Amino acid sequence: CPESRPGARRRSWAAFRGPSRSAPRLSCPALGSRRGSSCCHLGNKAAPGWVRTRWALLILFWLGWLGMLAGAVAIIIQAPRCKDLPKQGWWQKGGIYRILEVESFQDSGNDGIGDLLGVKERMHYLSTLKVKGFVIGPVHVNPEDQPYSTNLQDVDQKLGTLQDFRDVLQAAKKKNIKVILDLTPNYHGQLPWFSRDVWLQGDFQNKMKEAIQFWLKEGVSGIQIGSIEHLNDSQLLSEWKNITEQETVDDQARVLIAMTSRTDARGIFSLLNETTEVDMLTSQYLQELVKPDQNDTSTLGHTAQKLIENYIQQAGSQWPSWSMGRPYLGHLAKSMGEQLLRLHHLLLYTLPGTPFTDFGDEIGLWDTPGEPAASNITHMQWDNSATYGFSRGAQQLDKPEASNVTVQAQQGHKGSTLRFFQRLSELRTKERSLLHGNFTSVDSSNQSVFSYLRVWDQNKRFLVVLNFARQERTVSLLDLPSQVDVELSTHPSREEKQLYLQNLKLLPSEGLLLSFPYVAP
C-alpha cells in the first residue's frame, strides 16, 4: 500500500498544509479559461495597454455618435420643408348634402308629407355619408306670391314648428354636421324674389337682413340664397355677408351661398364676377354632361375637361363649387344610369372645390315617370316596405324602376352606389391632396376620357381617370409612375389592385381613383 511508504506520508501532509512560503506563486489562468477572469486579471486591467484600449474605444464611440448626429441634422436641413396647410372654412373640407324638398325626405307625422322631425330622425344616416353639412329648405311661411304675408322668421306649419327646427339643429350638432338654411323668399311663387318693386323696397330688404340675423342666432351655420340671377344687387349681398361675418361664433365661420338655376357658361361667369361677396356660387354649370338619354358620349371626356378648366380659370381666387343635380327638376340616375352616376360622383368629389349632392342621388334614386318636375320627384326610399320607409301612415307609393334603389338594400353591400359614395366622401375629407391639392389635366389622347392629377406637397398623389364612353377604351398616360394603386373604381371588381398606366384598359363608363406615393427628387 502506498500509504505505508515513509515518503508518501510526508507528501500528503505537505499537500494538506498548502504551499510553503518558499514555494513559487501560481500563475493566473489563461484569458480563455471557462471560469472567466480571476482576481489577478483585475489587477492587470490597470496596465497601460488596457488603459489605452479603453480610451480608444470611448473616443471611437463618441466620434460615431457625433457623426450620426451630424448626419441626422444634415438630412433635416436638406430635406424639403412641408408646406403650411392653407386655412379653410368647414364648408371647404368635404361635401354638402341638399334636402331642398323636405316634403319628400322623411315623414314623421304619418300624414304622407315629409317634415322637419323626419329630417331629425334620419340624422344618423346623414352622418354615415361623411358630408360636412346639409342645405335644408326653404321652410319659412310663404303664401304663394304674397310678399306681405310671407314670414321669413317662422316655419311653415306643414313642415313643423320652430321648436322642431331647433331639434334638427341639436341633432345635427351631436353628429358634428352643419346646417345651412335656404332663405329664398318666394319659393312657392312664380318669382323667387317677388317683383322688382317689392325687393327694392327698404322695408323688404330690412326683413331679409333681420331674418338672416334671426336664423344665424338660432344656430344655423350658413344661409343659402336661391335664384340669385333675379336679384342683381351686389350691395345686398355685401350687407348679408357682413351679417354672417358678425355672427361668427367660436371661430366657426358662417357661410353665405348664392345659387342660380342658369346653365349657360357666359351667364354663370358673369354671376361669378358679380357675387364675389359670397363664399360660394352654386349653379348647373355642368348640365352639358347630364343631358337626358345622351347616346353620343364619344367626346364627353374632352367636353368635361374644357368645362372644368374654364370654370377654374374664371373662378380665380374664388372657391369653386360643383353639382350635377338639378334642384326641383329631378334626380340624375334616370338621365345617365348607375355606372355614369358613379363616375359623376367621382368627378365632383375629386375636383378642387366643394361638391354638392341632392338627396337620393347617393343611392341612384329614380324619379317617377314623366317629364322632370317638382311634382314627380320621388320620395326618398329607405327600405322595401309598401311606403319605402318614407311614412308609416301614407298610402302605398309607386314602385321604383329598380328594386335595389333603397338605402336598406345598399347599406351593407360593398359594391353598391351608396357604399361607393360613402367611401369617396370619406376620402375627400381625409386626403390632403384632395383637400388642398393642385389640379392638373393629364393628356390621354382620347376624347371620351378625362384624366387629371391632384397633388399636395409630399403627400400621396391621386390620379383620376374617367371614361365617359359606354365602350371600353385603352389609354397610355405618360410621364407618370408606371404602376399605381386602385383606391376606388366604379367597377368594384377592379379595386385593391395595381394597374399599369401604359396601355391602361378602361371598362365602359368606368371611373378610377388611382394613387401613388410621393418620391423625393
C-alpha positions in Angstrom: 0.0 0.0 0.0 1.5 3.4 -0.9 0.4 5.0 2.3 2.8 2.7 4.2 5.8 4.3 2.5 7.6 7.0 4.6 7.9 9.5 1.8 4.2 9.2 0.8 3.1 10.3 4.3 5.2 13.4 4.2 3.9 14.4 0.8 0.3 14.0 1.9 0.8 16.3 4.9 2.5 18.9 2.8 -0.4 18.9 0.3 -2.8 19.4 3.3 -0.8 22.4 4.7 -0.6 24.1 1.3 2.5 25.5 -0.4 5.3 26.7 1.8 6.4 30.3 1.8 9.3 29.5 -0.3 7.1 27.8 -3.0 6.7 29.6 -6.3 3.5 31.7 -6.8 0.9 30.1 -9.1 0.3 31.9 -12.4 -3.1 33.3 -13.5 -5.3 31.1 -15.7 -5.3 31.8 -19.4 -7.7 34.5 -20.6 -9.7 31.9 -22.5 -10.5 29.9 -19.3 -14.1 29.0 -18.9 -14.2 30.3 -15.4 -13.6 33.9 -16.6 -11.1 36.4 -15.3 -9.6 35.7 -11.9 -8.7 38.3 -9.3 -5.2 38.6 -10.7 -6.7 39.7 -14.0 -8.5 42.6 -12.3 -5.1 43.8 -11.2 -3.7 43.5 -14.7 -6.5 45.8 -16.2 -4.7 48.8 -14.7 -1.8 48.0 -17.0 -1.0 50.8 -19.6 -2.2 48.6 -22.5 -5.7 48.2 -21.1 -6.0 52.0 -20.3 -5.1 52.9 -23.9 -7.6 50.4 -25.3 -10.4 51.7 -23.1 -9.7 55.3 -24.2 -9.5 54.4 -27.8 -12.9 52.6 -27.7 -14.5 55.5 -25.8 -13.2 58.0 -28.3 -14.5 55.9 -31.2 -17.9 55.6 -29.6 -18.3 59.4 -29.2 -17.0 60.1 -32.6 -19.5 57.6 -34.1 -22.3 59.2 -32.1 -21.4 62.7 -33.2 -21.2 61.5 -36.8 -24.7 60.1 -36.7 -26.0 63.3 -35.1 -24.4 65.4 -37.8 -25.8 63.2 -40.4 -29.3 63.5 -39.0 -29.0 67.3 -38.8 -27.8 67.4 -42.4 -30.8 65.3 -43.6 -33.2 67.5 -41.7 -31.7 70.7 -43.2 -31.5 69.4 -46.7 -35.0 67.7 -46.7 -37.7 69.8 -48.4 -39.9 71.6 -45.8 -43.6 70.7 -45.7 -45.9 73.4 -46.9 -48.1 75.1 -44.4 -51.7 74.0 -44.8 -54.0 76.7 -46.2 -56.7 78.0 -43.9 -60.1 76.5 -44.9 -63.6 77.0 -43.8 -65.6 73.9 -42.7 -67.6 74.0 -46.0 -64.3 73.6 -47.9 -63.3 70.3 -46.2 -66.0 68.0 -47.6 -69.3 67.6 -49.4 -72.6 69.3 -48.8 -75.9 67.4 -49.0 -79.1 69.1 -50.2 -82.6 68.5 -48.8 -84.4 71.2 -50.7 -87.7 69.3 -50.8 -88.2 68.5 -47.2 -91.7 67.2 -48.1 -90.1 64.3 -49.9 -87.4 63.2 -47.5 -89.0 61.6 -44.4 -92.5 61.8 -42.9 -92.6 61.7 -39.1 -96.2 62.7 -38.7 -97.6 59.8 -40.8 -99.6 62.2 -42.9 -97.7 61.5 -46.1 -95.7 64.8 -46.1 -92.1 64.9 -45.1 -91.3 67.3 -42.3 -88.5 68.6 -40.0 -88.8 65.9 -37.4 -88.4 63.4 -40.3 -85.0 65.0 -41.1 -84.1 64.7 -37.4 -85.0 61.0 -37.4 -82.5 60.4 -40.3 -79.6 62.4 -38.8 -77.6 59.2 -38.2 -77.9 58.3 -41.8 -76.6 61.7 -42.8 -73.6 61.1 -40.6 -72.8 57.9 -42.5 -72.5 59.9 -45.7 -69.4 61.7 -44.3 -70.6 65.1 -45.5 -69.7 68.3 -43.7 -73.2 69.8 -43.8 -76.6 69.9 -45.5 -78.8 72.6 -47.0 -82.4 72.4 -45.9 -85.5 74.2 -47.1 -86.7 76.8 -47.6 -89.1 76.1 -44.7 -90.5 79.6 -43.8 -94.1 80.7 -44.2 -94.7 81.8 -47.8 -98.2 82.0 -49.2 -97.7 82.0 -53.0 -96.8 85.4 -54.4 -97.9 87.2 -51.3 -94.9 89.3 -50.1 -96.7 90.9 -47.2 -97.9 87.5 -45.8 -94.5 85.9 -46.1 -92.9 85.4 -42.7 -89.2 84.8 -43.0 -88.8 84.1 -39.3 -91.3 81.3 -38.8 -91.7 77.7 -40.0 -94.5 76.6 -42.4 -96.8 74.5 -40.1 -97.0 71.8 -42.8 -93.3 71.1 -42.1 -93.4 71.5 -38.3 -92.7 74.2 -35.8 -89.8 76.5 -34.8 -89.1 74.1 -32.0 -88.9 71.2 -34.5 -86.3 73.2 -36.4 -84.3 73.7 -33.2 -84.4 70.0 -32.6 -83.0 69.4 -36.0 -80.1 71.8 -35.2 -79.4 70.0 -31.9 -79.4 66.6 -33.6 -77.1 67.8 -36.3 -74.7 69.3 -33.7 -74.4 66.0 -31.9 -73.3 64.4 -35.2 -71.0 67.3 -36.0 -73.0 68.2 -39.1 -73.5 71.8 -40.1 -77.0 73.1 -41.2 -77.4 75.6 -43.9 -80.9 77.2 -44.4 -82.2 78.2 -47.8 -83.9 81.6 -47.4 -85.2 82.2 -50.9 -88.2 84.4 -50.1 -91.0 83.5 -52.6 -90.1 79.8 -53.1 -93.8 78.8 -53.6 -94.4 81.6 -56.2 -93.6 82.3 -59.7 -91.0 84.9 -59.0 -88.5 83.8 -56.3 -87.9 87.4 -55.3 -91.4 88.7 -56.0 -91.5 91.6 -58.3 -88.6 94.1 -58.7 -90.7 96.8 -57.0 -91.0 94.6 -53.9 -87.4 93.6 -53.3 -86.2 97.1 -54.0 -88.2 98.4 -51.1 -86.2 99.3 -48.0 -88.8 97.5 -45.8 -88.4 94.2 -47.6 -84.6 94.5 -47.5 -84.7 95.1 -43.8 -86.9 92.0 -43.4 -84.3 89.9 -45.2 -81.4 91.2 -43.0 -83.4 90.6 -39.9 -84.3 87.1 -41.0 -80.7 86.2 -41.7 -79.7 87.5 -38.2 -82.6 85.6 -36.6 -81.6 82.2 -38.1 -77.9 82.6 -37.5 -78.7 83.3 -33.9 -80.9 80.2 -33.8 -77.7 78.3 -34.7 -77.6 77.6 -38.5 -74.1 77.6 -39.9 -75.0 79.3 -43.1 -77.5 80.8 -45.4 -78.3 79.9 -49.0 -80.0 82.4 -51.3 -81.6 80.9 -54.4 -82.3 82.4 -57.9 -79.6 85.0 -57.4 -79.7 85.9 -61.0 -83.1 87.7 -60.4 -81.6 89.8 -57.6 -79.0 91.7 -59.5 -77.9 93.8 -56.5 -74.3 93.2 -55.2 -74.8 95.7 -52.4 -77.4 93.5 -50.8 -75.0 90.5 -51.0 -72.3 92.6 -49.3 -74.6 93.6 -46.5 -75.7 89.9 -46.0 -72.1 88.8 -46.0 -71.3 91.3 -43.3 -74.1 89.8 -41.1 -72.7 86.3 -41.5 -69.2 87.5 -40.5 -70.6 89.4 -37.5 -72.4 86.3 -36.3 -69.3 84.1 -36.4 -69.1 82.3 -33.0 -66.1 80.4 -31.6 -64.1 80.7 -34.8 -66.8 78.7 -36.6 -67.4 80.8 -39.7 -70.9 81.1 -41.1 -71.2 80.6 -44.8 -73.2 82.6 -47.4 -74.1 80.6 -50.5 -75.7 82.0 -53.7 -77.5 79.6 -56.0 -78.5 80.1 -59.6 -80.5 78.0 -62.0 -78.6 79.3 -65.0 -76.8 76.7 -67.2 -75.1 78.9 -69.8 -71.4 79.5 -69.2 -71.4 83.2 -70.0 -74.2 84.0 -67.6 -72.7 81.9 -64.8 -69.2 83.5 -65.3 -70.9 86.9 -65.2 -72.5 86.0 -61.9 -69.2 84.8 -60.6 -67.8 88.3 -61.1 -70.9 89.9 -59.6 -71.1 87.7 -56.5 -67.6 87.9 -55.1 -69.1 88.8 -51.7 -70.5 85.3 -51.2 -68.5 82.3 -50.1 -69.7 80.1 -52.9 -71.9 80.2 -56.0 -73.7 77.0 -56.9 -75.1 76.5 -60.4 -76.0 74.0 -63.1 -72.8 74.7 -65.0 -72.1 71.0 -65.7 -75.5 70.3 -67.1 -74.0 69.7 -70.5 -72.6 66.4 -69.1 -76.1 65.3 -67.8 -78.2 65.5 -70.9 -81.1 63.0 -70.7 -80.7 59.9 -72.8 -77.4 61.1 -74.2 -76.3 58.4 -76.7 -73.2 60.0 -78.1 -70.6 60.0 -75.3 -67.6 59.8 -77.6 -66.4 63.4 -76.9 -67.7 63.9 -73.3 -64.3 63.5 -71.8 -63.0 66.4 -73.8 -66.1 68.4 -73.1 -65.7 67.8 -69.3 -62.1 68.9 -69.4 -62.9 72.1 -71.3 -65.8 73.0 -69.0 -63.8 72.4 -65.8 -60.6 74.1 -66.8 -62.6 77.2 -68.0 -64.5 77.3 -64.7 -61.4 77.1 -62.5 -59.8 79.8 -64.6 -62.8 82.1 -64.4 -63.2 81.5 -60.6 -59.7 82.7 -60.0 -59.3 83.1 -56.2 -63.0 82.3 -55.5 -63.7 78.9 -54.1 -65.4 76.7 -56.7 -68.4 74.5 -56.1 -69.7 71.6 -58.2 -73.0 69.9 -58.6 -74.6 67.6 -61.1 -78.1 67.6 -59.6 -80.9 69.7 -60.7 -82.8 71.1 -57.7 -86.5 70.8 -58.1 -86.1 69.1 -61.5 -85.4 65.5 -60.6 -82.6 63.1 -59.9 -79.7 62.0 -62.0 -79.9 58.3 -62.3 -82.7 58.2 -64.9 -80.7 60.5 -67.2 -77.5 58.6 -67.2 -77.8 55.1 -65.5 -75.9 53.8 -62.4 -72.4 53.5 -63.9 -72.3 57.0 -65.2 -73.8 58.3 -62.0 -70.9 56.8 -60.0 -68.5 58.3 -62.5 -70.0 61.8 -61.9 -69.8 61.3 -58.1 -66.1 60.5 -58.6 -65.7 63.6 -60.7 -67.3 66.0 -58.3 -65.6 64.7 -55.2 -62.1 64.8 -56.6 -62.2 68.3 -58.2 -60.8 71.3 -56.3 -63.9 72.9 -54.6 -67.0 71.8 -52.7 -69.2 69.1 -54.1 -73.0 69.3 -53.7 -75.2 66.2 -53.8 -79.0 66.2 -53.9 -80.8 63.7 -51.6 -81.3 60.4 -53.3 -78.5 60.7 -55.8 -76.2 58.9 -53.4 -78.3 55.7 -53.9 -79.2 56.3 -57.6 -82.8 57.2 -56.9 -85.1 57.3 -59.9 -87.9 59.8 -60.3 -91.5 58.7 -61.2 -92.3 58.6 -64.9 -92.8 61.8 -66.8 -91.0 65.0 -67.5 -88.7 66.1 -64.7 -90.7 68.4 -62.4 -91.1 69.1 -58.7 -94.5 67.2 -58.9 -92.9 63.9 -59.7 -89.8 63.9 -57.6 -89.7 60.6 -55.9 -89.8 60.3 -52.1 -86.6 59.1 -50.5 -86.6 55.3 -50.5 -85.3 53.9 -47.2 -86.5 50.3 -47.3 -88.6 47.8 -49.2 -91.8 48.3 -47.4 -95.0 49.5 -49.1 -94.1 53.1 -48.4 -90.3 52.6 -48.7 -89.8 53.7 -45.1 -90.8 57.3 -46.0 -94.0 57.2 -43.9 -95.9 54.8 -41.7 -99.2 56.3 -42.5 -99.1 57.2 -46.2 -100.7 55.0 -48.8 -98.5 52.7 -50.9 -96.1 54.5 -53.1 -95.3 53.8 -56.7 -92.8 51.0 -57.3 -89.3 52.3 -58.3 -88.0 51.1 -61.7 -85.0 49.5 -59.9 -85.9 47.4 -56.8 -82.5 47.8 -55.2 -82.7 51.6 -55.1 -83.2 51.8 -51.3 -80.9 52.6 -48.5 -81.6 49.3 -46.8 -80.7 47.3 -49.9 -77.4 49.1 -50.5 -76.2 49.9 -46.9 -74.2 46.7 -46.3 -73.3 46.0 -49.9 -69.7 46.9 -50.7 -70.4 47.2 -54.4 -73.5 49.4 -54.1 -73.7 53.0 -55.3 -74.3 54.2 -51.7 -71.2 52.4 -50.4 -69.2 53.9 -53.2 -70.4 57.3 -52.3 -69.6 56.9 -48.6 -66.1 55.8 -49.2 -65.5 58.5 -51.8 -66.9 61.2 -49.4 -64.7 60.0 -46.6 -61.5 60.1 -48.8 -62.5 63.7 -49.7 -62.4 64.7 -46.0 -59.1 62.9 -45.1 -56.6 63.1 -48.0 -54.6 66.3 -48.2 -54.1 66.1 -52.0 -57.9 66.0 -52.4 -58.4 68.8 -49.8 -55.7 71.2 -50.9 -54.0 69.8 -53.9 -53.2 71.4 -57.2 -55.3 70.4 -60.2 -53.5 69.4 -63.5 -55.1 67.8 -66.5 -53.3 64.8 -68.0 -53.4 64.1 -71.7 -55.0 60.8 -72.5 -55.2 61.3 -76.3 -58.8 60.1 -76.2 -61.8 62.5 -76.4 -64.0 60.2 -74.3 -61.5 60.1 -71.5 -60.8 62.8 -69.0 -57.9 62.4 -66.5 -56.2 64.7 -64.0 -53.9 64.8 -61.1 -54.4 66.1 -57.6 -51.1 66.8 -55.8 -50.3 68.4 -52.5 -46.7 68.8 -51.3 -45.2 65.5 -50.1 -48.5 63.6 -49.7 -49.9 60.7 -51.6 -50.7 61.7 -55.2 -54.1 61.0 -56.8 -54.8 60.3 -60.5 -58.4 60.4 -61.7 -59.2 58.7 -65.0 -62.8 58.9 -66.3 -64.1 57.0 -69.3 -67.4 58.7 -70.3 -67.9 56.2 -73.2 -70.2 53.2 -73.0 -67.5 51.1 -74.6 -64.0 50.0 -73.4 -61.1 52.4 -74.0 -57.4 51.9 -73.8 -55.1 54.9 -72.9 -51.4 55.4 -72.1 -50.7 58.1 -69.6 -47.1 59.3 -69.9 -44.6 61.0 -67.5 -46.2 59.2 -64.5 -45.2 56.2 -62.5 -45.6 53.0 -64.4 -47.6 51.3 -61.7 -50.4 52.7 -59.5 -52.8 51.5 -56.8 -56.6 51.5 -57.3 -58.2 53.3 -54.4 -61.7 53.3 -55.9 -63.4 52.2 -59.1 -66.9 52.5 -60.4 -66.5 48.8 -61.2 -65.8 47.3 -57.7 -64.0 44.2 -59.1 -61.0 46.4 -60.0 -60.4 47.7 -56.5 -57.5 46.9 -54.3 -55.3 46.0 -57.3 -52.4 47.5 -59.1 -52.6 48.8 -62.7 -50.0 49.8 -65.3 -50.5 53.2 -66.9 -49.0 52.0 -70.2 -51.9 50.7 -72.2 -54.4 51.2 -69.4 -57.6 49.4 -70.1 -60.8 51.2 -69.0 -64.1 49.4 -68.8 -67.3 51.0 -70.1 -68.3 54.2 -68.1 -65.5 53.4 -65.7 -64.1 56.0 -63.3 -60.8 55.2 -61.5 -59.3 56.9 -58.5 -55.6 55.9 -58.6 -52.8 56.7 -56.2 -49.0 56.6 -56.0 -46.6 57.8 -53.3 -44.5 61.0 -53.3 -40.9 60.4 -54.4 -38.3 63.0 -53.4 -36.4 64.4 -56.4 
